[in-house]
Amino acid sequence: MNIIIREATDLDAENITRMHIQSWQETYQNIVDQAYLDGLPNAFEERLKFRQEALSKKDLAIHLVAEKEGRIIGFCDAGIAREYKEAKGEIYAIYLLKEYHGSGIGKNLFHKASDFLLSNDLAPFVVWALKDNLPARKFYEKHGGIEVGKEVIEIGSKAYEEVRYIFS
């Protein structure tokens, strides 16, 4: 499997957005309300705008993509922690198409983001996972994450619990 992990560019915004929607629909099936997941393609323009803004900011952040034969199959965003007293940095998002779960690509994205955070004095850092997303939670725990908090968030019109992990 010839996978390239590289920093995202502005030109990747549409493909990351499409991949992000697909990964949500695959990963959160039976976790997040199906009607919400089915409606995600209708939010493409809004999500694209968010992605374009994220890629255009020149703050202390990294945006990575995993690419196979020119197709984006995963991405990871990391940077300064948004609001957590116990952390300087945060991995905001890490998503991979379901067919590549367990392939080591997520681990590579995670380690590259971690290296960026550590080399920019943004440790300790935090990562969030939906409480019912057991594969993601096991992944973070396997890589040294320690559960330090929970929070209820709203996705669509329903409440879900998220778990916060810290990495030193």
NUVOGU-704303 format. One record per residue: x, y, z of N, C-alpha, C in turn. Coordinates in steps of 0.05 Angstrom, whole numbers, plus 5000, padded with zeros to 4 digits. Atoms other than C-alpha are relative to their C-alpha. Layout:
<atoms>
<n_X = X n_Y = Y n_Z = Z ca_X = X ca_Y = Y ca_Z = Z c_X = X c_Y = Y c_Z = Z>
...
</atoms>
This chain:
<atoms>
<n_X = 5017 n_Y = 4976 n_Z = 5000 ca_X = 5000 ca_Y = 5000 ca_Z = 5000 c_X = 5018 c_Y = 5025 c_Z = 5000>
<n_X = 4983 n_Y = 4977 n_Z = 5002 ca_X = 5033 ca_Y = 5064 ca_Z = 4977 c_X = 4985 c_Y = 5025 c_Z = 5010>
<n_X = 5014 n_Y = 4978 n_Z = 4987 ca_X = 5008 ca_Y = 5118 ca_Z = 5025 c_X = 5020 c_Y = 5023 c_Z = 5005>
<n_X = 4984 n_Y = 4976 n_Z = 4996 ca_X = 5035 ca_Y = 5189 ca_Z = 5027 c_X = 4985 c_Y = 5016 c_Z = 5022>
<n_X = 5011 n_Y = 4982 n_Z = 4980 ca_X = 5024 ca_Y = 5231 ca_Z = 5089 c_X = 5015 c_Y = 5026 c_Z = 4997>
<n_X = 4989 n_Y = 4974 n_Z = 5006 ca_X = 5035 ca_Y = 5305 ca_Z = 5076 c_X = 4983 c_Y = 5022 c_Z = 5012>
<n_X = 5016 n_Y = 4977 n_Z = 4991 ca_X = 5013 ca_Y = 5374 ca_Z = 5097 c_X = 4979 c_Y = 5007 c_Z = 4979>
<n_X = 5021 n_Y = 4992 n_Z = 5018 ca_X = 4947 ca_Y = 5394 ca_Z = 5067 c_X = 5005 c_Y = 5028 c_Z = 4988>
<n_X = 4999 n_Y = 4974 n_Z = 5012 ca_X = 4943 ca_Y = 5453 ca_Z = 5020 c_X = 4972 c_Y = 5010 c_Z = 4995>
<n_X = 5026 n_Y = 4988 n_Z = 5006 ca_X = 4886 ca_Y = 5500 ca_Z = 5002 c_X = 4985 c_Y = 4984 c_Z = 4978>
<n_X = 5011 n_Y = 5015 n_Z = 5022 ca_X = 4875 ca_Y = 5457 ca_Z = 4940 c_X = 4986 c_Y = 4974 c_Z = 5009>
<n_X = 5011 n_Y = 5025 n_Z = 4990 ca_X = 4856 ca_Y = 5397 ca_Z = 4984 c_X = 4973 c_Y = 5004 c_Z = 5014>
<n_X = 5024 n_Y = 4994 n_Z = 4984 ca_X = 4796 ca_Y = 5431 ca_Z = 5017 c_X = 4976 c_Y = 4983 c_Z = 4992>
<n_X = 5023 n_Y = 5015 n_Z = 5009 ca_X = 4742 ca_Y = 5399 ca_Z = 4974 c_X = 5002 c_Y = 4970 c_Z = 5005>
<n_X = 4996 n_Y = 5029 n_Z = 4996 ca_X = 4771 ca_Y = 5329 ca_Z = 4977 c_X = 5000 c_Y = 4992 c_Z = 5029>
<n_X = 5001 n_Y = 5006 n_Z = 4971 ca_X = 4782 ca_Y = 5332 ca_Z = 5052 c_X = 4971 c_Y = 5001 c_Z = 5010>
<n_X = 5028 n_Y = 4997 n_Z = 4992 ca_X = 4710 ca_Y = 5356 ca_Z = 5061 c_X = 4984 c_Y = 4975 c_Z = 4992>
<n_X = 5015 n_Y = 5024 n_Z = 5009 ca_X = 4682 ca_Y = 5298 ca_Z = 5019 c_X = 5008 c_Y = 4976 c_Z = 5017>
<n_X = 4990 n_Y = 5023 n_Z = 4984 ca_X = 4726 ca_Y = 5248 ca_Z = 5056 c_X = 4990 c_Y = 5001 c_Z = 5029>
<n_X = 5009 n_Y = 4996 n_Z = 4973 ca_X = 4706 ca_Y = 5277 ca_Z = 5123 c_X = 4971 c_Y = 4992 c_Z = 5003>
<n_X = 5028 n_Y = 5008 n_Z = 4999 ca_X = 4632 ca_Y = 5269 ca_Z = 5108 c_X = 4997 c_Y = 4970 c_Z = 4997>
<n_X = 5002 n_Y = 5029 n_Z = 5003 ca_X = 4642 ca_Y = 5198 ca_Z = 5083 c_X = 5010 c_Y = 4985 c_Z = 5025>
<n_X = 4990 n_Y = 5014 n_Z = 4976 ca_X = 4683 ca_Y = 5179 ca_Z = 5144 c_X = 4981 c_Y = 5002 c_Z = 5023>
<n_X = 5021 n_Y = 4998 n_Z = 4979 ca_X = 4630 ca_Y = 5206 ca_Z = 5191 c_X = 4977 c_Y = 4980 c_Z = 4995>
<n_X = 5022 n_Y = 5018 n_Z = 5007 ca_X = 4577 ca_Y = 5166 ca_Z = 5154 c_X = 5007 c_Y = 4971 c_Z = 5005>
<n_X = 4990 n_Y = 5027 n_Z = 4996 ca_X = 4619 ca_Y = 5103 ca_Z = 5159 c_X = 5006 c_Y = 4994 c_Z = 5030>
<n_X = 4990 n_Y = 5004 n_Z = 4973 ca_X = 4649 ca_Y = 5111 ca_Z = 5228 c_X = 4979 c_Y = 5002 c_Z = 5021>
<n_X = 5019 n_Y = 4995 n_Z = 4979 ca_X = 4590 ca_Y = 5137 ca_Z = 5267 c_X = 4973 c_Y = 4987 c_Z = 4995>
<n_X = 5024 n_Y = 5016 n_Z = 5004 ca_X = 4538 ca_Y = 5089 ca_Z = 5239 c_X = 4994 c_Y = 4985 c_Z = 5026>
<n_X = 5008 n_Y = 5012 n_Z = 4975 ca_X = 4500 ca_Y = 5062 ca_Z = 5300 c_X = 5011 c_Y = 5014 c_Z = 5025>
<n_X = 4991 n_Y = 4984 n_Z = 4977 ca_X = 4532 ca_Y = 5115 ca_Z = 5344 c_X = 4985 c_Y = 5027 c_Z = 4999>
<n_X = 5013 n_Y = 4974 n_Z = 5004 ca_X = 4504 ca_Y = 5181 ca_Z = 5316 c_X = 4974 c_Y = 4995 c_Z = 4985>
<n_X = 5026 n_Y = 5003 n_Z = 5012 ca_X = 4432 ca_Y = 5189 ca_Z = 5294 c_X = 5002 c_Y = 4998 c_Z = 4969>
<n_X = 4997 n_Y = 5006 n_Z = 5029 ca_X = 4425 ca_Y = 5160 ca_Z = 5223 c_X = 4989 c_Y = 5023 c_Z = 4983>
<n_X = 5011 n_Y = 4978 n_Z = 5015 ca_X = 4382 ca_Y = 5218 ca_Z = 5199 c_X = 5020 c_Y = 5023 c_Z = 4998>
<n_X = 4979 n_Y = 4980 n_Z = 5001 ca_X = 4438 ca_Y = 5266 ca_Z = 5217 c_X = 5022 c_Y = 4992 c_Z = 4980>
<n_X = 4980 n_Y = 5009 n_Z = 5018 ca_X = 4489 ca_Y = 5224 ca_Z = 5181 c_X = 4991 c_Y = 5001 c_Z = 4971>
<n_X = 5011 n_Y = 4999 n_Z = 5027 ca_X = 4444 ca_Y = 5218 ca_Z = 5120 c_X = 4999 c_Y = 5029 c_Z = 4989>
<n_X = 5002 n_Y = 4972 n_Z = 5008 ca_X = 4438 ca_Y = 5294 ca_Z = 5118 c_X = 5027 c_Y = 5014 c_Z = 4996>
<n_X = 4974 n_Y = 4987 n_Z = 5002 ca_X = 4513 ca_Y = 5308 ca_Z = 5120 c_X = 5007 c_Y = 5010 c_Z = 4972>
<n_X = 4993 n_Y = 4989 n_Z = 5026 ca_X = 4521 ca_Y = 5315 ca_Z = 5044 c_X = 4986 c_Y = 5027 c_Z = 4994>
<n_X = 5013 n_Y = 4975 n_Z = 5004 ca_X = 4471 ca_Y = 5372 ca_Z = 5047 c_X = 5015 c_Y = 5023 c_Z = 5013>
<n_X = 4984 n_Y = 4980 n_Z = 4986 ca_X = 4520 ca_Y = 5409 ca_Z = 5092 c_X = 5027 c_Y = 5004 c_Z = 4988>
<n_X = 4974 n_Y = 4999 n_Z = 5013 ca_X = 4577 ca_Y = 5403 ca_Z = 5042 c_X = 5011 c_Y = 5028 c_Z = 4999>
<n_X = 4990 n_Y = 4972 n_Z = 5004 ca_X = 4583 ca_Y = 5478 ca_Z = 5027 c_X = 5008 c_Y = 5012 c_Z = 5026>
<n_X = 4994 n_Y = 4989 n_Z = 4973 ca_X = 4582 ca_Y = 5497 ca_Z = 5101 c_X = 5026 c_Y = 4988 c_Z = 5010>
<n_X = 4976 n_Y = 5014 n_Z = 4991 ca_X = 4635 ca_Y = 5445 ca_Z = 5117 c_X = 5024 c_Y = 5007 c_Z = 4983>
<n_X = 4978 n_Y = 4992 n_Z = 5018 ca_X = 4677 ca_Y = 5465 ca_Z = 5057 c_X = 5010 c_Y = 5028 c_Z = 5009>
<n_X = 4992 n_Y = 4974 n_Z = 4992 ca_X = 4677 ca_Y = 5537 ca_Z = 5080 c_X = 5017 c_Y = 4999 c_Z = 5026>
<n_X = 4985 n_Y = 5004 n_Z = 4975 ca_X = 4700 ca_Y = 5515 ca_Z = 5150 c_X = 5028 c_Y = 4989 c_Z = 4993>
<n_X = 4974 n_Y = 5012 n_Z = 5007 ca_X = 4756 ca_Y = 5473 ca_Z = 5118 c_X = 5017 c_Y = 5020 c_Z = 4986>
<n_X = 4984 n_Y = 4980 n_Z = 5013 ca_X = 4779 ca_Y = 5529 ca_Z = 5073 c_X = 5011 c_Y = 5021 c_Z = 5020>
<n_X = 4991 n_Y = 4982 n_Z = 4979 ca_X = 4782 ca_Y = 5576 ca_Z = 5133 c_X = 5023 c_Y = 4988 c_Z = 5016>
<n_X = 4979 n_Y = 5014 n_Z = 4984 ca_X = 4822 ca_Y = 5525 ca_Z = 5173 c_X = 5026 c_Y = 4999 c_Z = 4985>
<n_X = 4975 n_Y = 5002 n_Z = 5016 ca_X = 4872 ca_Y = 5515 ca_Z = 5117 c_X = 5013 c_Y = 5026 c_Z = 4994>
<n_X = 4988 n_Y = 4974 n_Z = 5006 ca_X = 4881 ca_Y = 5589 ca_Z = 5105 c_X = 5012 c_Y = 5014 c_Z = 5024>
<n_X = 4989 n_Y = 4987 n_Z = 4976 ca_X = 4897 ca_Y = 5607 ca_Z = 5177 c_X = 5030 c_Y = 4992 c_Z = 5003>
<n_X = 4971 n_Y = 5005 n_Z = 4998 ca_X = 4971 ca_Y = 5614 ca_Z = 5190 c_X = 5008 c_Y = 4999 c_Z = 5030>
<n_X = 4993 n_Y = 5002 n_Z = 4972 ca_X = 4968 ca_Y = 5602 ca_Z = 5265 c_X = 5016 c_Y = 4974 c_Z = 5005>
<n_X = 4983 n_Y = 5023 n_Z = 4993 ca_X = 5007 ca_Y = 5548 ca_Z = 5301 c_X = 4982 c_Y = 4975 c_Z = 4999>
<n_X = 5016 n_Y = 5023 n_Z = 5005 ca_X = 4971 ca_Y = 5488 ca_Z = 5271 c_X = 5012 c_Y = 4984 c_Z = 4977>
<n_X = 4992 n_Y = 5017 n_Z = 5022 ca_X = 4983 ca_Y = 5429 ca_Z = 5225 c_X = 4975 c_Y = 4986 c_Z = 4989>
<n_X = 5022 n_Y = 5014 n_Z = 5013 ca_X = 4935 ca_Y = 5399 ca_Z = 5175 c_X = 5013 c_Y = 4979 c_Z = 4982>
<n_X = 4987 n_Y = 5022 n_Z = 5014 ca_X = 4956 ca_Y = 5331 ca_Z = 5149 c_X = 4979 c_Y = 4985 c_Z = 4983>
<n_X = 5017 n_Y = 5018 n_Z = 5015 ca_X = 4926 ca_Y = 5286 ca_Z = 5095 c_X = 5016 c_Y = 4974 c_Z = 4995>
<n_X = 4990 n_Y = 5025 n_Z = 5009 ca_X = 4937 ca_Y = 5213 ca_Z = 5080 c_X = 4989 c_Y = 4996 c_Z = 4972>
<n_X = 5008 n_Y = 5002 n_Z = 5028 ca_X = 4935 ca_Y = 5201 ca_Z = 5006 c_X = 5009 c_Y = 4973 c_Z = 4988>
<n_X = 4993 n_Y = 5025 n_Z = 5014 ca_X = 4933 ca_Y = 5137 ca_Z = 4965 c_X = 4993 c_Y = 5004 c_Z = 4971>
<n_X = 5004 n_Y = 4997 n_Z = 5029 ca_X = 4942 ca_Y = 5142 ca_Z = 4889 c_X = 4984 c_Y = 5026 c_Z = 4994>
<n_X = 5012 n_Y = 4974 n_Z = 5005 ca_X = 4921 ca_Y = 5216 ca_Z = 4891 c_X = 4973 c_Y = 5004 c_Z = 5014>
<n_X = 5026 n_Y = 4998 n_Z = 4986 ca_X = 4858 ca_Y = 5203 ca_Z = 4934 c_X = 5005 c_Y = 5004 c_Z = 5030>
<n_X = 4997 n_Y = 4995 n_Z = 4971 ca_X = 4853 ca_Y = 5232 ca_Z = 5004 c_X = 4983 c_Y = 4979 c_Z = 5014>
<n_X = 5014 n_Y = 5022 n_Z = 4986 ca_X = 4835 ca_Y = 5174 ca_Z = 5050 c_X = 4999 c_Y = 5005 c_Z = 5031>
<n_X = 5000 n_Y = 4993 n_Z = 4972 ca_X = 4848 ca_Y = 5208 ca_Z = 5117 c_X = 5011 c_Y = 5028 c_Z = 5004>
<n_X = 4988 n_Y = 4974 n_Z = 4993 ca_X = 4865 ca_Y = 5273 ca_Z = 5152 c_X = 5002 c_Y = 5003 c_Z = 5030>
<n_X = 4996 n_Y = 4994 n_Z = 4972 ca_X = 4887 ca_Y = 5301 ca_Z = 5218 c_X = 5006 c_Y = 5030 c_Z = 5003>
<n_X = 4995 n_Y = 4972 n_Z = 4994 ca_X = 4885 ca_Y = 5372 ca_Z = 5246 c_X = 5009 c_Y = 5002 c_Z = 5029>
<n_X = 4990 n_Y = 4996 n_Z = 4972 ca_X = 4924 ca_Y = 5394 ca_Z = 5308 c_X = 5011 c_Y = 5028 c_Z = 5003>
<n_X = 4989 n_Y = 4974 n_Z = 4994 ca_X = 4946 ca_Y = 5458 ca_Z = 5342 c_X = 4996 c_Y = 5008 c_Z = 5029>
<n_X = 5003 n_Y = 4989 n_Z = 4973 ca_X = 4937 ca_Y = 5502 ca_Z = 5403 c_X = 4974 c_Y = 4991 c_Z = 5012>
<n_X = 5025 n_Y = 5009 n_Z = 4986 ca_X = 4887 ca_Y = 5476 ca_Z = 5454 c_X = 4980 c_Y = 5022 c_Z = 5000>
<n_X = 5022 n_Y = 4980 n_Z = 5001 ca_X = 4820 ca_Y = 5511 ca_Z = 5449 c_X = 4993 c_Y = 5011 c_Z = 5027>
<n_X = 5010 n_Y = 4990 n_Z = 4975 ca_X = 4801 ca_Y = 5515 ca_Z = 5522 c_X = 5006 c_Y = 4983 c_Z = 5024>
<n_X = 4995 n_Y = 5019 n_Z = 4978 ca_X = 4831 ca_Y = 5463 ca_Z = 5567 c_X = 5024 c_Y = 5008 c_Z = 5017>
<n_X = 4979 n_Y = 4991 n_Z = 4983 ca_X = 4871 ca_Y = 5485 ca_Z = 5627 c_X = 5023 c_Y = 4981 c_Z = 5003>
<n_X = 4979 n_Y = 5020 n_Z = 4996 ca_X = 4909 ca_Y = 5420 ca_Z = 5631 c_X = 5017 c_Y = 4995 c_Z = 4975>
<n_X = 4985 n_Y = 5005 n_Z = 5025 ca_X = 4935 ca_Y = 5423 ca_Z = 5559 c_X = 5007 c_Y = 5025 c_Z = 4986>
<n_X = 4992 n_Y = 4978 n_Z = 5018 ca_X = 4973 ca_Y = 5468 ca_Z = 5512 c_X = 4992 c_Y = 4995 c_Z = 4972>
<n_X = 5006 n_Y = 5007 n_Z = 5027 ca_X = 4957 ca_Y = 5430 ca_Z = 5449 c_X = 4976 c_Y = 4982 c_Z = 4998>
<n_X = 5024 n_Y = 5017 n_Z = 5004 ca_X = 4900 ca_Y = 5391 ca_Z = 5418 c_X = 5001 c_Y = 4988 c_Z = 4972>
<n_X = 5006 n_Y = 5012 n_Z = 5026 ca_X = 4888 ca_Y = 5342 ca_Z = 5362 c_X = 4970 c_Y = 5004 c_Z = 4996>
<n_X = 5028 n_Y = 4992 n_Z = 5004 ca_X = 4823 ca_Y = 5372 ca_Z = 5335 c_X = 4984 c_Y = 4978 c_Z = 4986>
<n_X = 5014 n_Y = 5020 n_Z = 5016 ca_X = 4806 ca_Y = 5317 ca_Z = 5286 c_X = 5020 c_Y = 4981 c_Z = 4989>
<n_X = 4984 n_Y = 5021 n_Z = 5014 ca_X = 4833 ca_Y = 5252 ca_Z = 5260 c_X = 4979 c_Y = 4980 c_Z = 4989>
<n_X = 5019 n_Y = 5017 n_Z = 5014 ca_X = 4791 ca_Y = 5214 ca_Z = 5209 c_X = 5013 c_Y = 4985 c_Z = 4978>
<n_X = 4990 n_Y = 5018 n_Z = 5021 ca_X = 4803 ca_Y = 5157 ca_Z = 5162 c_X = 4977 c_Y = 4984 c_Z = 4989>
<n_X = 5022 n_Y = 5016 n_Z = 5012 ca_X = 4758 ca_Y = 5121 ca_Z = 5113 c_X = 5001 c_Y = 4972 c_Z = 5013>
<n_X = 5002 n_Y = 5025 n_Z = 4985 ca_X = 4733 ca_Y = 5057 ca_Z = 5145 c_X = 5016 c_Y = 4977 c_Z = 4988>
<n_X = 4985 n_Y = 5022 n_Z = 5012 ca_X = 4767 ca_Y = 5011 ca_Z = 5095 c_X = 5029 c_Y = 5000 c_Z = 5008>
<n_X = 4972 n_Y = 4998 n_Z = 4992 ca_X = 4834 ca_Y = 5036 ca_Z = 5122 c_X = 5004 c_Y = 4999 c_Z = 5030>
<n_X = 4997 n_Y = 5003 n_Z = 4971 ca_X = 4819 ca_Y = 5028 ca_Z = 5196 c_X = 5017 c_Y = 4975 c_Z = 5005>
<n_X = 4983 n_Y = 5022 n_Z = 4993 ca_X = 4871 ca_Y = 4983 ca_Z = 5227 c_X = 5024 c_Y = 4996 c_Z = 4982>
<n_X = 4978 n_Y = 5003 n_Z = 5019 ca_X = 4921 ca_Y = 4994 ca_Z = 5171 c_X = 5026 c_Y = 5013 c_Z = 5009>
<n_X = 4977 n_Y = 4985 n_Z = 4991 ca_X = 4969 ca_Y = 5037 ca_Z = 5211 c_X = 5001 c_Y = 5029 c_Z = 4991>
<n_X = 5000 n_Y = 4973 n_Z = 5011 ca_X = 4952 ca_Y = 5100 ca_Z = 5173 c_X = 4992 c_Y = 5020 c_Z = 5022>
<n_X = 5008 n_Y = 4982 n_Z = 4978 ca_X = 4915 ca_Y = 5131 ca_Z = 5232 c_X = 5022 c_Y = 5004 c_Z = 5020>
<n_X = 4977 n_Y = 4998 n_Z = 4982 ca_X = 4974 ca_Y = 5115 ca_Z = 5276 c_X = 5021 c_Y = 5019 c_Z = 4989>
<n_X = 4981 n_Y = 4982 n_Z = 5012 ca_X = 5020 ca_Y = 5151 ca_Z = 5227 c_X = 4991 c_Y = 5029 c_Z = 5002>
<n_X = 5010 n_Y = 4973 n_Z = 4998 ca_X = 4975 ca_Y = 5212 ca_Z = 5225 c_X = 5002 c_Y = 5010 c_Z = 5029>
<n_X = 4998 n_Y = 4993 n_Z = 4972 ca_X = 4971 ca_Y = 5212 ca_Z = 5301 c_X = 5028 c_Y = 5007 c_Z = 5008>
<n_X = 4972 n_Y = 4995 n_Z = 4992 ca_X = 5047 ca_Y = 5207 ca_Z = 5309 c_X = 5011 c_Y = 5026 c_Z = 4987>
<n_X = 4991 n_Y = 4976 n_Z = 5012 ca_X = 5060 ca_Y = 5262 ca_Z = 5259 c_X = 4988 c_Y = 5025 c_Z = 5013>
<n_X = 5013 n_Y = 4978 n_Z = 4985 ca_X = 5010 ca_Y = 5308 ca_Z = 5294 c_X = 5013 c_Y = 5003 c_Z = 5027>
<n_X = 4987 n_Y = 4999 n_Z = 4973 ca_X = 5040 ca_Y = 5289 ca_Z = 5362 c_X = 5027 c_Y = 5012 c_Z = 4998>
<n_X = 4973 n_Y = 4989 n_Z = 5003 ca_X = 5110 ca_Y = 5304 ca_Z = 5337 c_X = 4999 c_Y = 5030 c_Z = 4996>
<n_X = 5004 n_Y = 4972 n_Z = 5004 ca_X = 5086 ca_Y = 5372 ca_Z = 5313 c_X = 4994 c_Y = 5014 c_Z = 5026>
<n_X = 5007 n_Y = 4988 n_Z = 4974 ca_X = 5054 ca_Y = 5388 ca_Z = 5380 c_X = 5023 c_Y = 5000 c_Z = 5019>
<n_X = 4977 n_Y = 5001 n_Z = 4981 ca_X = 5114 ca_Y = 5365 ca_Z = 5420 c_X = 5023 c_Y = 5019 c_Z = 4991>
<n_X = 4978 n_Y = 4983 n_Z = 5009 ca_X = 5164 ca_Y = 5402 ca_Z = 5376 c_X = 4994 c_Y = 5030 c_Z = 5001>
<n_X = 5008 n_Y = 4972 n_Z = 4998 ca_X = 5124 ca_Y = 5466 ca_Z = 5383 c_X = 4991 c_Y = 5007 c_Z = 5029>
<n_X = 5006 n_Y = 4996 n_Z = 4972 ca_X = 5119 ca_Y = 5462 ca_Z = 5459 c_X = 4970 c_Y = 5001 c_Z = 5006>
<n_X = 5029 n_Y = 5001 n_Z = 4997 ca_X = 5045 ca_Y = 5445 ca_Z = 5455 c_X = 4992 c_Y = 4973 c_Z = 5014>
<n_X = 5006 n_Y = 5024 n_Z = 4983 ca_X = 5047 ca_Y = 5387 ca_Z = 5505 c_X = 4998 c_Y = 5009 c_Z = 5029>
<n_X = 5017 n_Y = 5022 n_Z = 5008 ca_X = 5011 ca_Y = 5362 ca_Z = 5541 c_X = 4978 c_Y = 5009 c_Z = 4981>
<n_X = 5022 n_Y = 4994 n_Z = 5019 ca_X = 4956 ca_Y = 5356 ca_Z = 5489 c_X = 4976 c_Y = 4982 c_Z = 5005>
<n_X = 5024 n_Y = 5016 n_Z = 4996 ca_X = 4885 ca_Y = 5331 ca_Z = 5488 c_X = 4988 c_Y = 4991 c_Z = 4973>
<n_X = 5015 n_Y = 5011 n_Z = 5022 ca_X = 4841 ca_Y = 5291 ca_Z = 5441 c_X = 4973 c_Y = 4992 c_Z = 5011>
<n_X = 5027 n_Y = 5008 n_Z = 4992 ca_X = 4766 ca_Y = 5279 ca_Z = 5444 c_X = 4991 c_Y = 4977 c_Z = 4983>
<n_X = 5013 n_Y = 5021 n_Z = 5015 ca_X = 4727 ca_Y = 5217 ca_Z = 5424 c_X = 4972 c_Y = 4996 c_Z = 5011>
<n_X = 5027 n_Y = 5006 n_Z = 4991 ca_X = 4653 ca_Y = 5201 ca_Z = 5427 c_X = 5002 c_Y = 4975 c_Z = 5018>
<n_X = 5000 n_Y = 5021 n_Z = 4980 ca_X = 4641 ca_Y = 5156 ca_Z = 5487 c_X = 4994 c_Y = 4973 c_Z = 4987>
<n_X = 5007 n_Y = 5025 n_Z = 5012 ca_X = 4609 ca_Y = 5103 ca_Z = 5443 c_X = 5017 c_Y = 4991 c_Z = 4976>
<n_X = 4981 n_Y = 5008 n_Z = 5022 ca_X = 4665 ca_Y = 5103 ca_Z = 5391 c_X = 5023 c_Y = 4985 c_Z = 5013>
<n_X = 4981 n_Y = 5017 n_Z = 4985 ca_X = 4701 ca_Y = 5046 ca_Z = 5425 c_X = 5026 c_Y = 4995 c_Z = 4985>
<n_X = 4975 n_Y = 5003 n_Z = 5014 ca_X = 4752 ca_Y = 5034 ca_Z = 5369 c_X = 5019 c_Y = 5025 c_Z = 5003>
<n_X = 4984 n_Y = 4976 n_Z = 4996 ca_X = 4776 ca_Y = 5107 ca_Z = 5374 c_X = 5011 c_Y = 5002 c_Z = 5028>
<n_X = 4992 n_Y = 4999 n_Z = 4972 ca_X = 4778 ca_Y = 5104 ca_Z = 5450 c_X = 5022 c_Y = 4980 c_Z = 5005>
<n_X = 4979 n_Y = 5020 n_Z = 4996 ca_X = 4819 ca_Y = 5040 ca_Z = 5449 c_X = 5026 c_Y = 5009 c_Z = 4987>
<n_X = 4976 n_Y = 4990 n_Z = 5014 ca_X = 4866 ca_Y = 5072 ca_Z = 5398 c_X = 5014 c_Y = 5020 c_Z = 5017>
<n_X = 4987 n_Y = 4980 n_Z = 4984 ca_X = 4879 ca_Y = 5132 ca_Z = 5442 c_X = 5012 c_Y = 4989 c_Z = 5026>
<n_X = 4990 n_Y = 5012 n_Z = 4976 ca_X = 4887 ca_Y = 5090 ca_Z = 5504 c_X = 5025 c_Y = 4984 c_Z = 4994>
<n_X = 4976 n_Y = 5016 n_Z = 5008 ca_X = 4936 ca_Y = 5043 ca_Z = 5468 c_X = 5024 c_Y = 5018 c_Z = 4995>
<n_X = 4978 n_Y = 4981 n_Z = 5006 ca_X = 4977 ca_Y = 5105 ca_Z = 5448 c_X = 5007 c_Y = 5018 c_Z = 5024>
<n_X = 4992 n_Y = 4986 n_Z = 4976 ca_X = 4982 ca_Y = 5130 ca_Z = 5520 c_X = 4981 c_Y = 5021 c_Z = 5010>
<n_X = 5019 n_Y = 4981 n_Z = 4991 ca_X = 4921 ca_Y = 5173 ca_Z = 5527 c_X = 4987 c_Y = 4993 c_Z = 5027>
<n_X = 5012 n_Y = 5004 n_Z = 4974 ca_X = 4893 ca_Y = 5181 ca_Z = 5597 c_X = 4974 c_Y = 5016 c_Z = 5001>
<n_X = 5026 n_Y = 4987 n_Z = 4998 ca_X = 4820 ca_Y = 5197 ca_Z = 5606 c_X = 5000 c_Y = 5021 c_Z = 5022>
<n_X = 5000 n_Y = 4979 n_Z = 4980 ca_X = 4813 ca_Y = 5264 ca_Z = 5642 c_X = 4974 c_Y = 5015 c_Z = 5002>
<n_X = 5026 n_Y = 4985 n_Z = 4998 ca_X = 4742 ca_Y = 5287 ca_Z = 5629 c_X = 4980 c_Y = 4990 c_Z = 4980>
<n_X = 5022 n_Y = 5006 n_Z = 5018 ca_X = 4675 ca_Y = 5280 ca_Z = 5596 c_X = 4984 c_Y = 5025 c_Z = 4997>
<n_X = 5017 n_Y = 4977 n_Z = 5006 ca_X = 4628 ca_Y = 5330 ca_Z = 5565 c_X = 4977 c_Y = 4991 c_Z = 4982>
<n_X = 5022 n_Y = 5006 n_Z = 5017 ca_X = 4560 ca_Y = 5327 ca_Z = 5533 c_X = 5000 c_Y = 5021 c_Z = 4978>
<n_X = 5001 n_Y = 4982 n_Z = 5023 ca_X = 4557 ca_Y = 5356 ca_Z = 5463 c_X = 4974 c_Y = 4994 c_Z = 4984>
<n_X = 5024 n_Y = 5004 n_Z = 5017 ca_X = 4500 ca_Y = 5364 ca_Z = 5413 c_X = 5009 c_Y = 4996 c_Z = 4971>
<n_X = 4996 n_Y = 5005 n_Z = 5029 ca_X = 4504 ca_Y = 5333 ca_Z = 5344 c_X = 4972 c_Y = 4998 c_Z = 4988>
<n_X = 5028 n_Y = 4999 n_Z = 5009 ca_X = 4443 ca_Y = 5350 ca_Z = 5304 c_X = 4983 c_Y = 5011 c_Z = 5023>
<n_X = 5017 n_Y = 4991 n_Z = 4977 ca_X = 4390 ca_Y = 5356 ca_Z = 5357 c_X = 5002 c_Y = 4980 c_Z = 5023>
<n_X = 4998 n_Y = 5020 n_Z = 4979 ca_X = 4414 ca_Y = 5299 ca_Z = 5401 c_X = 5026 c_Y = 5004 c_Z = 5016>
<n_X = 4977 n_Y = 4998 n_Z = 4982 ca_X = 4462 ca_Y = 5296 ca_Z = 5460 c_X = 5017 c_Y = 4975 c_Z = 4999>
<n_X = 4981 n_Y = 5022 n_Z = 5000 ca_X = 4524 ca_Y = 5253 ca_Z = 5460 c_X = 5022 c_Y = 5007 c_Z = 5020>
<n_X = 4979 n_Y = 4996 n_Z = 4981 ca_X = 4578 ca_Y = 5243 ca_Z = 5511 c_X = 5027 c_Y = 4996 c_Z = 4986>
<n_X = 4972 n_Y = 5002 n_Z = 5010 ca_X = 4651 ca_Y = 5256 ca_Z = 5492 c_X = 5019 c_Y = 4995 c_Z = 5023>
<n_X = 4979 n_Y = 5005 n_Z = 4980 ca_X = 4712 ca_Y = 5232 ca_Z = 5529 c_X = 5025 c_Y = 5015 c_Z = 4992>
<n_X = 4975 n_Y = 4985 n_Z = 5006 ca_X = 4775 ca_Y = 5275 ca_Z = 5534 c_X = 5024 c_Y = 4984 c_Z = 5011>
<n_X = 4975 n_Y = 5013 n_Z = 4993 ca_X = 4843 ca_Y = 5243 ca_Z = 5534 c_X = 5023 c_Y = 5020 c_Z = 5000>
<n_X = 4977 n_Y = 4983 n_Z = 4999 ca_X = 4908 ca_Y = 5276 ca_Z = 5553 c_X = 5025 c_Y = 4983 c_Z = 4994>
<n_X = 4975 n_Y = 5012 n_Z = 5007 ca_X = 4977 ca_Y = 5259 ca_Z = 5526 c_X = 5022 c_Y = 5019 c_Z = 5009>
<n_X = 4978 n_Y = 4983 n_Z = 4991 ca_X = 5042 ca_Y = 5284 ca_Z = 5557 c_X = 5023 c_Y = 5000 c_Z = 4980>
</atoms>
